[in-house]
Amino acid sequence: MRSAPLLSNESSNPEALNENKAHRQAIVKVLNAVKPSSVLDICCGDGWLSTAFTYATVLHGLDFYAKPPPGYAQFYSADFNQGVPDACGQYDAALCCEAMGYLQNPGLFLQSVHRHLNPGATFVLSLPNPNYAGARINHLIQGFPRSYSWFAQNTTAEPHMPWLTLGLFQLWLLLGLNGFTSITVHEVDEKKPRRQIEKLVGWLIKAYARKKIKTAPSVAVAELWRQALSDQVVYGRQLVISATVVKPK
């Protein structure tokens, strides 16, 4: 297995981490901090991640709709709705960027990710935040969050067909039930809030979260509500979340 070349954020794809993709900057910050020696990029798309590392690592990619991108030592063509293929190896980190909302079987998918990660490995995912203050207002009108507004046909799967509204609380349950711990929300460099009306809704959301912290039945639940109290969860349009594979006792 050969290592991917050492590339910086200013290398062959300068647009990969631009200000319109702030969630990518947050993802890269997490990965560069833990410095995994091997990474699986699930739903790798155009392969933007290969230009973002500040150190040498082995990078593998998985995608059903994209072609093998440059900078990846190995590429697998597979539908992630069926889970990570058995052909993939073991990794120190995995990433799923902006794709969890397209899943039909999120639990099965997370179980397969866990199987392909080494003990103590890091899993990073990003997706639109379905429960930021503005989305909650919009949800009252149209019946589903603004981030998930694709409902034109239901007979054929397409590359970008978001429908599953996974927020912090749903991901906390799914990750915890499937062998992950240290579930952490990361800051994304975006304006928070964007509109004045979101401040009022946010005040109500935060007041409720503070109450839940005080009455939390455990330290873990209290920590969940502390993260729910953050501006990123209350006002941010993006969620970047990391979790760690539970080490066997």
Sequence and secondary structure as in RCSB ss.txt:
>XXXX:A:sequence
MRSAPLLSNESSNPEALNENKAHRQAIVKVLNAVKPSSVLDICCGDGWLSTAFTYATVLHGLDFYAKPPPGYAQF
YSADFNQGVPDACGQYDAALCCEAMGYLQNPGLFLQSVHRHLNPGATFVLSLPNPNYAGARINHLIQGFPRSYSW
FAQNTTAEPHMPWLTLGLFQLWLLLGLNGFTSITVHEVDEKKPRRQIEKLVGWLIKAYARKKIKTAPSVAVAELW
RQALSDQVVYGRQLVISATVVKPK
>XXXX:A:secstr
        TTSS TTTT GGGHHHHHHHHHHHHH  SEEEEET TTTGGGGT SS  EEEEEESSS   TT SEE
EE  GGG S TTS  EEEEEEES GGG S HHHHHHHHHHTEEEEEEEEEEEE TTSHHHHHHHHHHSS GGG  
 S SSS  SS       HHHHHHHHHHTTEEEEEEE   S S SSHHHHHHHHHHHHHHHHHHHT SSHHHHHHH
HHHTSHHHHH SEEEEEEEE    
